[in-house]
C-alpha cells in the first residue's frame, strides 16, 4: 500500500490548514498508528486528535506520567526530567511497546509512531516565562515494518500563561506529526510546517535533530538545521561545540565563564586568534579563580553570513565552522546585531564572568548614536543593558594605516560628547585595554587578508592558521 493516499495528501494541502483539519487528516490516514505521551502542559496534543474525530484508527494509547515515581517506574531514572535524556527514554519505551504488542497484528499495514514531550510550563509561582522550555520528538516508520526515523526538537515557550503555553505545545505537536508524515522531504517546508498557526512571540525552536534514512540528504545535517532555524527566524541563536555537536546554550554556558570574539572568519586569521589569546589572558587576570573553565566562543551574526544576494551559502558557513571547531572553539550563530542583545543572551544562562574581545574599529562603532535611534534610551540604554551583569569589553589595539600610529581603547576616536562615557567605562574596568598586540598582524586587517586570498596573493597564507590551509574551501583557491 502506498504510504498516504491522495485523499490525505489533498486534505493536508487544502487551503484550510487549521490544526483540527490536520489532526483529522492524520486520523483518516489508514497507515498511521501510534502513541502520544506528554509530560507537562497537559495533554493538548492528544486532545486535538480526539476533538477531530476518528482517533480510534490512529491513537493506540495516550498517557501522561506527571508523578516522578510513576515516571521513573515507566521510563527509568534520569538526572533531569525535562531533558533530552528523558525524551529518548520515553521514545524508546513507547515505540518499543508498539512494536512488541502490535507488530504481529497490524505491522504489515501500519506505520507505527510514538510522539512524546517533556516540558516545564509556567507555574503559578513563576514571575515570568524565562524558564519555560522542553523537548519534543517523534519516532516513526516511513513504511510498514520500515526502519526507524526520528525528529527531535528543543522548544522555548514564551506565552505568559500556562494555558497559552499548553495550547501552543498542542499545535506544535500536531504540526510535528504532519511534518514527519507529509512534509519531511524538504527542510524549508518542514520548518514552515512546524510553525504554522504559531509565531515567534509564542514559541522558539532552537534545536532540530533528525535521524534515519529519509533524512540522509545534506540539508538535514545538524549544523545546517541549526543555521536554518536562525535564518528562518525560528530561533535567535544556535551553538556548535568543538566536537561538531549542536547543544543548548543553557546547558553549555551554565556555571561557566564565557569569552566571545565576533567576526566573519572568512577566513579565520592569525589576527583573530591573537586577539582571542591576548583577550583570554586579560580575562583570566581580571577574574582569577573564576575562569578556569572558560569557554572561548567565536560568534557570527547572520549578517556576516549573507551573500551579496541576501541569501546564506550553507557550504560557506560549514567551511568556516569546520575550521573554528578544528581550532577547539565553540561557534555561536546569532541574530544579535547589537552587542547588548548578545550580552543578554549569554548572561541569561550564567552568572560567571563574561567578556567580549573586539578591535578598536568595532569598539568605536559602539559609540555612534545612529545605531540606536529606535531604542528609547539610545546609546546609554544600549551600554547599560550590555554591561549590567558585569560584562567586560576587551579592546585589542590597531595600527592606523593613515598615520602609522597605534590606537587603543583609550585613544579610540569616539564623538566628543561620548568621551566622558569612555573615560568612565575605562575607570570602572568594564572596558579593558589589551596592552599590546602582535605588531605585524595588527597592520593587516582580516578584510585585507580575504582580498589577498581572492586575488591570489600568496602572502595571505602566512596570515592564517594552518587549519585554514588544510580545508578544501581555501586549499585549492
N, C-alpha and C positions, 0 to 999 in steps of 0.2 A: 504493500500500500504506500502510495506517495505520502511524504510527511507534510500534512497541511493541505486540505482540499482547497480548490479555488474559491469555494464559498467562504472559507475562513480568511483566506487572503483578501477577498473582497471586503469582508467585514472590517478587517484591520485597516485597510486602505481607504475606507469610506470617509466622506467629508466630516461626518460627526465622529470625532475620535475621543469622546469622553471616556473617563476611567471605567464607568459602568459598561459601556459598549465594548471596551477592550476585555474586561473580565468575562463578559458574555461570549465574546469570540473564542476565548480560550476554553470556556466551559463547553462550547459546542464543537470543539475540535476533538474527534474521537481518539486521536493519538495521545493526548496529554493526560497524565495521571500521576498524582503525587501528593506530597505532604507540605504543609505550611506550619512552621514552628516559630513563634515570636516571643521574645523576652524583652519587656519594657515597652511602654507606649501602647498598651492594649493589644488587640488582635485586629487591627484595622485592615491589614492586607486580606486576611481570610474573609472579613466582613464584606468586602467588595464582591467576592465570588458568590457568597450566599445571597446577597441582595440582587445580583444579576440574574439568578435562576439557573437551573441546570447544573449546580455544583456537584451533585452526586456522581456525575460522569467524569469529574475532573479531580475532586478532592478526596483522597483516601483517608486523611486524618489532619486535624488541626490541633495544636496544643500550645500551652504557654506555661512554662515551669518557672514561676517567679521566686518561690522559696529556694534559698541556696542549697538546703539539704536535699530537696527534691531534684534540683538541677544537677547536683553532684552525683546523685544516685543514677540519673539517666545518662548524663554526658561525661561523668568523671570529674575529678577535682582539677582546678586550674588556679593560677595565681591571680588573675583578674577576670571578672565575669563579663565585663564589656571589653572584649579583646578579640583579635584575630584568632588567637588560640581557641577561645570558646566557640567562635563561629565555626571553625574547622571541625571541632568535636561534634557540634550539632549536625553539620552536613554529613560527616562520616556516619553518625548514628542513624539519622533519619533515612538517608539514601540506602544504607546497608539493610535496614529493616524492610524497605520497599522491595528490594531485590530478593531478599531471603523469603519473604512471605508471599509475594505476588508474581514472581517471575514465571513460575510454572503455570499459573492460572491465566495470566494475561500478558506475559513478557513478549510473546510473538507479535502482538498487535498494539503494544503501547510503548511510548517513550516516557520513562519514569523521570520525575523531577523531585527535588527537595529544595524548598525555599526557606531560608532561615534568617533571622536577625536577632541581634542582642544590642540593645541601646540604653543609653542613660538619658531619659527625657526629663524635662523640667519638673522639679518637685515643688511642693507648696512652700518650702522653706528657702528656696533659691532666690537670691537677689536679682539674678539675670540668667541669660541662657548661654553664658560663655562656656560652661562645661557640658553642654548637651551634645552628645555625639554617639556614634555607634557603628556597627559593622553589619552589612547585609550581603548575602550571597545566594546563588542558585547553582545547584549541581544537577545536570540533566543529560539526557541522551538525545542525540540528533536523529537517531533512527532506532527502531526496536532492536533491543539487545546490542545496541551500539556502544562504543567506548564512552567514557565519562568526559563531559565538557563542564567548564565551571567559569563563573564570573563572580568576583568579589569586589565590593565597594566599601570605602570608608566615608561616612557621612557626618556632617555637622548640621544640627537642627537649630535654626535661627529664629523661629517664631517665639512670641512672648509667652504663650501659654502651653500647658501640657496637651490640651485638646487640639490646638492648632498643630503642634508638632506631631501628634499621633495621626492626624489627618494627612499631613504631608508625607509621613512614612508609609501610610497606606497607599497613596497614589504612586509613590516611588516603587513600592513592591510590585504593583500591577504593571508598571512601566518596565521594570526589570524582567519580569516574565515575558512580556511582549517583545522586548528587545532580544532576549535569549532565543525565543521560538521563531520570530519572524523578521527581526531587524539586525541580525548578527553578521551579515555579510559585508558590512562597511562600518568602520569605527565612527565616522562622522554621523552616519544615520543612527547608529546605536546611541550616541551621546544625545542627539536631538530627542530620541525616543525617551530616554531616561528622564529628561526634564520637562516633558510635555505635561501641561497642567500645573507646573510649578515655576518658580523663578528664584533667582539668587537671593532675594530677600528672605526666602524661606529655607532653602537647602543649599549647602555646599557639598559637592562630591570632590574630595581632594585625593582620592586614590581609586584606581580601577586596575584590577589584575585579572587576566584571562588565562585559562589552561585548556588544552585539548586540541584535537586535530582540526576543528573548524576555525581555530584562531592561530594558525601557523604562519599567516602572512606577516610581512614586516610591520604593517600598520598597527598590529596588536602587541608589538614588543613593549615591555613595561615602560621604558623611558619615553617612547613615542606616545603611549596612552597618557602618561602623566603630563607631558608637554601639551597634548591636545586638550586636556581638561583645563589648563590655564589659558591656552589660546582661545578656546571656545567660551571662556567666562564661567565655567562650572566651578573653578577653584581659583584662588588668588595666588597660590604658590605650590610648588612641588619640590621635594627634597630627594636628592640622589646620594647614596652613600658610596664610599670608595670601592666597595665590592660590587657595585652595579645595581644593588637592590634599591627599591623605592620604599621609603619609610615615612612614618608620620613625624612631622617636626615636633609635635607634642611629646613623643616618645624619645626622640634623639636629643633634643635640646634640654629636656627636663633635668634640672640639677647640675647643669654643666655651664661653664663659661664659653662664650662664643665670640670669635673674631671673624669679621666679614671683610671681603675685598670685592668691590663691584667692578665689573668690566665687561667688555665684549669678548675678550680672549680669542680673537680671530686673527692670528693665532695667539696662544699663551706665550708671553715673552719672559726673558730673564728679568726684565724690569718688574713685571708683575710679581714674580717670585721673590725678588729682593725687597719689594715694598712689603709683602706679607711677612717675610722673615724678620725684617727690622721692626715692623709693627708689632709682631708677636713678642719680640724681646722687650719692647717698651711696655706692652700689655702685662707681661709677667712681672716686670719690675714694679709696676703700679699696684698689682694685686698678688703679692707673694702669698703662697699657701692656698689661693683660690683658683688658680689657673692650671693646675697640674693635668686636668682632664680637658683642657681647652680644645674646642672643635674649630678647625680652620675651614671656613666656608667661602667658596667662590660663587658670587651671586651675579646672575644675568637677568636683566629685565626683558620683557617681551620686546621692547623697542630695540634692544641690542640684537635680536634675532630676526628682525624683519628685513626682507629684501627690498629692493627699490620698488617692486610692485606691491609692497604692503603685505606680502604673504610670508610664512615661515618655511624655510627649507629644512625639512626634518633631518636629512642626511648631514647637512652642515652642522646642525645642532648636535647630533650624535658624535660627530668628529671632535667637536670642542669638549663635550662631556667625556669622551674616551680619554683624552689627554689629561684633563683635570683629575679624573678618577685614578688614572695611572700614576699621577703625582701624589696620590694619597689624600686628595681633598674631597670634602663634601661639595656638592653642586646644588645650588638653590636657583630655581627658575621662578620669577615672580612678576606680578603686575604692578609692583610698588615703584612707580617712577620717582616718588618723593621719599626721601630718607626717613621722614617721621613715620610713614606708614610701615616701612621695613622695620624700624625700631619697635613699633607697637606689636608687629607680628612676632618678632623674636622674644621680646620681653614678656609676651603673653605666656610663654612656656618655661621661662627660667628666671630666677632671682639672683643668679650668679652674675658676675661682671660680663658686660657685653661691649665690644668695641667695633669700630668700623675704620678700616685703613683706606685712605684716599690721597690722591695727589693734589698739589696746590691748585691746578686749573679747576678741578671739580669742586674743591673747597671754596674757591672764590665764587663759583656759581651759586652756592648756598646763600650768599648774601645779596642776591639780586631779587628785588621786590617783585619783578614781573612773573616769577614762578609761583607766586602765592596770591594772585589777585582774586581768586574765587574762594579763598579761605577767609572766614570772618575776621580772624585776628591777624591775618597777614603773616609776615615773616616772623614776628615774635611768637605767635601761636605755633608756627611750624617748629621753631627751635625748642619751645617749651615742651611740645609733645615728643620731639625726638630725644631730648635729654632728660626727661622727667624721672626715668628709672635709673639714672646714673650712667647712662651710655656715654662712652668717650670716643672722640674723633682723633685718630692718629694720622697726622698730616706729613706726608713724605715730601721732601724738598724737590725743586725742579730747577733746571738751568734755563734761563731766559735766552732764547736764541737771538733776540733783538739786541741785547746788551751784554750777553755773556755772564751775567750775574746769577747768583744762586738765590732763589726765592724760597722762603719758608712760610709757615703759618703766620708768624709774627709780622712778616713783611708782605703778606698777601695783599693784592690790590682789591680792596673792598671799598664800596662807596663811603664817602666821608661820614655820612650820617650813621653808618654801621660800625665805625671804627671803635667806639666805646664798647659796643657789644662784643666785638672780637677780643678786645683787651680784657673784658670781664671774664669771658669764657676761658681765656688763657690763664687768668689769675686763679680761677677756682679749679682748674685742672681738667675741665671737660673737653677742652681742645688741647691736644698734646703734640708738641713739635717732635718729629723724629729728627734727631740731632744732625745726622748726615746720611746721605745715600751714596750709591755707587757712582763715582764721578763720571765714569764713561757711559753707563747705562742711562743715566738721567738726561743725557743730552739728545737721546733719540727716542721719540715717543712711540707708543705701540702703534699709532696710526702710521707713522713713517716706516715702521718695520713691515706692516702689512703692504704698504705701497712698494717697498723693495721686493717683497715676495711676488706681488702681482706683475712687476716689471722685469722679473728675472734677475735682479741684482743679487749676486751671491753673498753679499755682506750680511743679508738677513739671517743666514744660517748660524752666524756667530752670536746672534742676539736672542735666540730661543733655546729652551731646554732640549736635550737630546730626544725626549719623548715626542716632541713635535715632529722632528725629522724622521722618526720611525713610523709615523702614522701615514697611511696611504693618501690622505687628502693633501698633505703637504709634501710628501716624499718625492712624488713624481712630477711636481709642478716646476 
